[in-house]
């Protein structure tokens, strides 16, 4: 019985096609892995999933009659030598009414230190109704030794929160800010999966120096 050997040229073409296909698959998987985080983040921003506040839209011209209390929480990564606190602890406002709150941060180290913040709201189910129009999140803030920064947040709560059977009995929303040394630290801590987006430069920090 005679065994025919494949044509070397045909075999080389097949191997080349296989190599190209394999490389393409690997490149596709790498691309998917890089796209996964921003796609998930975009999904959260659009839907309010996981307590992610919605991307800022203008507050309605006529606020609703229902009121809601918004509390402000401040957290700091242990290795960030800052004092970070909510200057405004809580406020009660009508749904659809724009609110303004302030956080403060002070560098307690003897050298310049850079931090970056993430935030979300709880209960998570209200994320779709909480609209941030200006804030300081996802912007690196560098403070000199002893320097203090006032960080404003403007926001409003969608009046539809009072119409949704899942949220109409909620009377308090908590806004949680956490400062990290870097986004890498925030990602390792799991803070990026449900973090809200930055929406504009109008919320930049104002700094002063205290010794």
N, C-alpha and C positions, 0 to 999 in steps of 0.2 A: 504494500500500500504506500502510495506516494503522498508525502505531506508537503503542501505548498507553503512556502514561507511568505509572509506579508511583504509587500513592496516597502522598502525603507522610507521612500518619500511619503507614501500614504501614512505610514506609522508616525513619522515625524510631524505631519500635519495634525494628526489626531492628538498627539501629545501636546502640541502647541495649543490646540483648542481647549484641551483639558486644563492646561496651566492657566490660560486666560480666564476660563470660567471659574477656576478655583480662586484666583486672585480677585476677580470681580465679586465673588461671594464674600470673601474676607473683607473687602473694602465696604461692601454693603452692610455687613454686620457691625463694623466699626462705626460707620455713619449712623446706624440705628442707635448704637449705644450713646453716641454724642448727642443725638437728637432727642433721646428719651426724656432727659431732664427738662429742656426747654418746652417740649410738647406737653409734658405733664404740667409744667408751671402755667402754660397758656390755658390748658383745660381748667385748672384751678381758678385762674383769674376770670375766665368767662363764666364759669358756673358757680363760683363761691364754694367749691368743694373743699373740705378739710379746714374750714374756717378762714379761707383766703379772702380778704376783703376785695370788693370789686374795684376795677380800674375807675378812677375818678370821672364822674359826670357832674354836670351842674345840678345844684339842688333845685327842686321844684319851686315854682314861683309862690305857690300857696301850700304851706306846711299843713300836715294833718292835725287832727284834734288829739290823738293819743300821744302820751308822753313816754319816754324811756330814759333810764339812767345809764350813763356810760361811765365805767370805771377805767382808770389808767394804771397799768402795772409796768414796772421797770425791773429788768434783770441784767446782770453783767457776768460775762464769762470770768471764772476765777482768776485767770492769768492776765486779765486786762486791768491795769492799775488806775481805774477810773471810779469816781463816785457818780453813779447815774441814778436819777430819781424822777418821778413824776411830780412836777410842780403843781399841776392840776390833778387832784386825786379822783374827783368824780364830778359829773354835772348831769342835770336833768334837763332835757329839752324835748320839744315836740318832734315827732317823726317828720322828716323833710326839712327841718330847720338846720342850717349850717352851724356847726360848733367849732370853737377854737380852743385848743389845749396846748400846754407847754410841758416839755421835759427839759431837764438840765443835766449837764455832764461836766465833770471837772477832772483834769489829769492830776493825780496825786504823786506821780513819779518825778524824778529829777531829770528827765529827758523827754523829748517829744515822743508821743505815742499816738498811733493811728488805730482807729476802731471803725467798725461798720455794723449797722443794725439790721435786724429782720423784725417782722412783726406779723401777728395774726390776731383774730378775735375769737372769743369763746362766749357762749356755746358755738360749736363749729357750724351748726345749722344756720346761724344768722349771717354767715360770711357773704351770702349772695345779696344781702340787704344793706350791708355796711359799705358806704362809698367814701373813699379817701380822695380829697381833691388836692392836698399838698402835704408833704411830710419829708422827713430826713432819712428815710430808710434806703438801704442799698447805695448810699453815697459814703465814700470814705471821709472820715472826719479826723483831722490831725490836730491835736491839742498840744501846745507847748507846756512846759512844767508850770503847774499852778493855774493854767488857763481854764476858764469856764465858758461853756457854750449853752445858749438858750435855743431849744429846738422846738419849733411849732408844728402842730398837727391840725389841719382843718378837715372836716368830715361832715357827713350827714347820713341819716338812717332812712332808707326807703319806706314811705308810708305803707307800702304793700306788706310790710312785716306784720301789720295789725290785721290783715285780711287772710293771711296764710294760716290754716288750721294748725300747722306744725310749729308756728312761731308766735301766734297772736297772744299767747299767755306769757311770753317772755317779757320781763320788765327790766332786766339788767343785762348789759353787754360789757364784757371786759376786753380792753385793748391791751395786748401784751407786746412790749418791745424788749428785745434782747440785744445787747451790744457784744460783738465778738472782735477778736483781733483781725480776722480775715474771713472771707466767704468760705474758704476751705475749712476753717474751724466750725463755721456754722453748718456746713454740709455734713461734716463728721458727727456733729451733735444732732443731726436729723431736723434742723430748723428750717431748711430750704423747701422741704416737701409741701408745707402749707403756709409759706411766707407770702405776704402781700407785696405787690410791685410798687416801685417808685413812679410817680406820675408827673413830675415836673420840677423845675428849679426854684419855684416860688416858695418852697418849704425849707430853704437852706438854713443852716444854723447861724446864729449870731454869737460871736465869741467875745469874751472879756478875759482879762488876766487878773487873778487874785493870788496873793502870796500868803 
